[in-house]
């Protein structure tokens, strides 16, 4: 048997978690309403996530407020606010702050 441990794993080396993508599950169901609204939107829109961005944003904000994920500026997560300029009629995209 090798000195690496059971199933060939290295003993003594601690695993390093990924920087993003892993966060605590919502065992206390603190953001269930936001999650259900988002999933319902996905279902009714034929799983076109672009149409459900508002619900996605609300869900992520809830998770950040309840410390279920690291707090981060919404613009860093890809959320932008579109507004129309009345004077020029141009469509402008501006970043949303937290």
C-alpha positions in Angstrom: 0.0 0.0 0.0 1.3 3.5 -0.8 2.1 6.1 1.8 -0.4 8.5 0.2 -3.4 7.3 2.2 -6.7 5.7 1.4 -7.7 5.7 -2.3 -4.3 7.3 -3.2 -5.0 10.7 -1.7 -2.2 12.8 -0.2 -2.3 13.0 3.5 -1.1 16.2 5.2 -2.1 18.5 2.3 -5.2 20.6 3.1 -7.5 21.2 0.2 -7.8 24.8 -1.1 -11.4 25.9 -1.9 -12.1 27.7 -5.2 -12.3 31.5 -5.1 -15.9 31.6 -6.4 -18.7 29.2 -7.0 -18.9 27.5 -3.6 -21.0 29.0 -0.9 -23.1 27.7 2.1 -26.4 26.1 1.3 -29.5 27.9 2.6 -30.4 25.3 5.2 -32.6 27.8 7.1 -34.5 28.7 3.9 -33.7 32.4 4.4 -33.9 33.2 0.7 -36.5 30.6 -0.4 -39.0 33.2 -1.7 -36.5 34.8 -3.9 -35.2 31.5 -5.1 -38.7 30.2 -5.9 -39.5 33.5 -7.8 -36.4 33.1 -9.9 -37.0 29.4 -10.6 -40.6 30.1 -11.5 -39.5 32.9 -13.9 -37.1 30.5 -15.5 -39.8 27.9 -16.0 -42.3 30.3 -17.5 -39.7 31.9 -19.8 -38.5 28.7 -21.2 -35.3 28.8 -19.2 -34.1 32.1 -20.9 -32.2 33.6 -18.0 -32.0 37.0 -19.6 -35.7 37.5 -18.9 -35.2 36.7 -15.2 -32.2 38.9 -14.4 -34.2 41.0 -11.9 -35.1 37.8 -9.9 -31.6 36.6 -10.1 -30.3 39.9 -8.7 -32.8 39.8 -5.9 -31.8 36.3 -5.0 -28.1 37.1 -4.9 -28.7 40.3 -2.9 -30.7 38.2 -0.3 -27.8 35.7 -0.1 -25.3 38.5 0.5 -27.6 40.1 3.1 -27.9 36.8 5.0 -24.1 36.1 4.8 -24.7 33.1 2.6 -22.2 34.4 0.1 -19.5 37.1 0.1 -20.7 40.6 -0.4 -19.8 41.9 -3.8 -20.7 44.9 -5.9 -23.5 43.8 -8.3 -21.7 45.4 -11.3 -18.9 42.8 -10.6 -21.5 40.1 -11.0 -22.6 41.4 -14.4 -25.6 43.4 -13.5 -26.0 46.7 -15.3 -28.8 49.2 -15.5 -30.2 50.3 -18.8 -31.7 53.8 -19.0 -32.9 55.9 -21.9 -31.6 59.4 -22.2 -34.6 61.7 -22.9 -32.5 64.5 -24.4 -30.6 62.5 -27.0 -32.7 59.3 -27.3 -29.6 57.2 -27.0 -29.6 53.9 -25.0 -27.0 54.1 -22.3 -25.8 51.3 -20.0 -24.7 52.3 -16.5 -23.3 50.1 -13.7 -25.5 49.4 -10.7 -23.9 49.9 -7.3 -24.6 47.8 -4.3 
